[in-house]
Amino acid sequence: MGMQEQMVGCFAAEKAESWLFILVGVGLVMQASLMLVLDLFAEKRGDEYLLALRALPTASAPAAGEAPGQAAEGPR
């Protein structure tokens, strides 16, 4: 095998490797774009969820020294 044939073979291998890196990079950019779009939807859903949670009625916490099942007595 001559020197020129070795160089052509080496260049072909480098060209194939560079295409592989390009395709991997394009795939990663596509995945990152999809994740960004899905994250925007998740953020919107999270905001709606928090609004719904804040709209729920809350129970009052027991006063200091009371058991959780005992009702607090009001002023007599």
SETINU-49957 format. One record per residue (C-alpha): residue number from 1; chain; x, y, z. Coordinates in pm, 1 decimal. Example, Ala and Ser with C-alpha at 12.3 -4.5 7.8 and 13.67 -1.06 7.14 Angstrom:
REM residues 2
{tise 1; 'A'; {1230.0; -450.0; 780.0}}
{tise 2; 'A'; {1367.0; -106.0; 714.0}}
END
This chain:
REM residues 76
{tise 1; 'A'; {0.0; 0.0; 0.0}}
{tise 2; 'A'; {140.9; 332.7; -100.5}}
{tise 3; 'A'; {156.1; 646.4; 106.4}}
{tise 4; 'A'; {-118.6; 812.0; -94.5}}
{tise 5; 'A'; {-357.8; 519.5; -41.5}}
{tise 6; 'A'; {-292.3; 530.4; 333.4}}
{tise 7; 'A'; {-366.6; 902.3; 343.7}}
{tise 8; 'A'; {-692.4; 857.6; 148.9}}
{tise 9; 'A'; {-801.0; 577.8; 386.5}}
{tise 10; 'A'; {-718.0; 790.4; 688.8}}
{tise 11; 'A'; {-909.6; 1087.8; 547.5}}
{tise 12; 'A'; {-1215.1; 868.7; 481.5}}
{tise 13; 'A'; {-1208.7; 747.4; 842.0}}
{tise 14; 'A'; {-1177.9; 1104.1; 973.3}}
{tise 15; 'A'; {-1463.7; 1213.9; 748.1}}
{tise 16; 'A'; {-1687.0; 933.6; 880.5}}
{tise 17; 'A'; {-1597.6; 1025.7; 1240.2}}
{tise 18; 'A'; {-1672.4; 1392.6; 1178.3}}
{tise 19; 'A'; {-2016.6; 1300.3; 1038.5}}
{tise 20; 'A'; {-2078.1; 1093.3; 1348.8}}
{tise 21; 'A'; {-1994.3; 1389.9; 1572.2}}
{tise 22; 'A'; {-2214.7; 1619.3; 1365.8}}
{tise 23; 'A'; {-2509.1; 1378.7; 1387.8}}
{tise 24; 'A'; {-2462.2; 1332.8; 1761.8}}
{tise 25; 'A'; {-2453.4; 1711.6; 1802.8}}
{tise 26; 'A'; {-2770.2; 1757.7; 1597.4}}
{tise 27; 'A'; {-2941.8; 1488.2; 1803.2}}
{tise 28; 'A'; {-2842.2; 1658.2; 2127.4}}
{tise 29; 'A'; {-2970.7; 1994.9; 2005.1}}
{tise 30; 'A'; {-3303.0; 1834.9; 1907.3}}
{tise 31; 'A'; {-3333.1; 1666.1; 2246.5}}
{tise 32; 'A'; {-3249.4; 1987.8; 2431.7}}
{tise 33; 'A'; {-3512.2; 2175.9; 2228.5}}
{tise 34; 'A'; {-3777.1; 1916.1; 2309.0}}
{tise 35; 'A'; {-3688.9; 1923.3; 2679.4}}
{tise 36; 'A'; {-3714.0; 2304.5; 2681.3}}
{tise 37; 'A'; {-4060.4; 2296.4; 2524.2}}
{tise 38; 'A'; {-4178.8; 2026.9; 2766.7}}
{tise 39; 'A'; {-4034.4; 2225.0; 3058.2}}
{tise 40; 'A'; {-4235.0; 2530.6; 2955.0}}
{tise 41; 'A'; {-4555.1; 2321.6; 2960.0}}
{tise 42; 'A'; {-4458.9; 2176.9; 3299.4}}
{tise 43; 'A'; {-4400.1; 2525.3; 3440.1}}
{tise 44; 'A'; {-4746.6; 2635.0; 3327.1}}
{tise 45; 'A'; {-4904.5; 2325.0; 3481.2}}
{tise 46; 'A'; {-4711.2; 2384.9; 3803.2}}
{tise 47; 'A'; {-4840.0; 2742.2; 3826.4}}
{tise 48; 'A'; {-5198.4; 2622.1; 3780.1}}
{tise 49; 'A'; {-5143.4; 2351.6; 4043.6}}
{tise 50; 'A'; {-5012.7; 2603.2; 4296.9}}
{tise 51; 'A'; {-5308.7; 2833.3; 4235.8}}
{tise 52; 'A'; {-5546.2; 2541.9; 4295.5}}
{tise 53; 'A'; {-5362.9; 2447.4; 4616.2}}
{tise 54; 'A'; {-5373.8; 2803.7; 4745.9}}
{tise 55; 'A'; {-5749.8; 2817.0; 4678.5}}
{tise 56; 'A'; {-5816.5; 2517.7; 4906.2}}
{tise 57; 'A'; {-5949.2; 2594.7; 5254.3}}
{tise 58; 'A'; {-5692.0; 2546.0; 5526.3}}
{tise 59; 'A'; {-5749.0; 2395.2; 5868.4}}
{tise 60; 'A'; {-5621.5; 2583.5; 6167.9}}
{tise 61; 'A'; {-5330.5; 2431.7; 6351.7}}
{tise 62; 'A'; {-5381.2; 2321.6; 6714.0}}
{tise 63; 'A'; {-5275.2; 2570.6; 6979.4}}
{tise 64; 'A'; {-4965.5; 2506.2; 7187.4}}
{tise 65; 'A'; {-5021.8; 2226.9; 7437.0}}
{tise 66; 'A'; {-5331.5; 2085.3; 7262.7}}
{tise 67; 'A'; {-5351.7; 1741.4; 7113.7}}
{tise 68; 'A'; {-5417.8; 1744.5; 6739.8}}
{tise 69; 'A'; {-5767.0; 1594.0; 6782.6}}
{tise 70; 'A'; {-5889.3; 1842.3; 7046.8}}
{tise 71; 'A'; {-6096.9; 2140.2; 6940.7}}
{tise 72; 'A'; {-5989.3; 2477.0; 7071.7}}
{tise 73; 'A'; {-6245.9; 2641.4; 7294.2}}
{tise 74; 'A'; {-6341.9; 2997.1; 7215.9}}
{tise 75; 'A'; {-6386.3; 3274.3; 7472.9}}
{tise 76; 'A'; {-6665.9; 3219.5; 7726.6}}
END
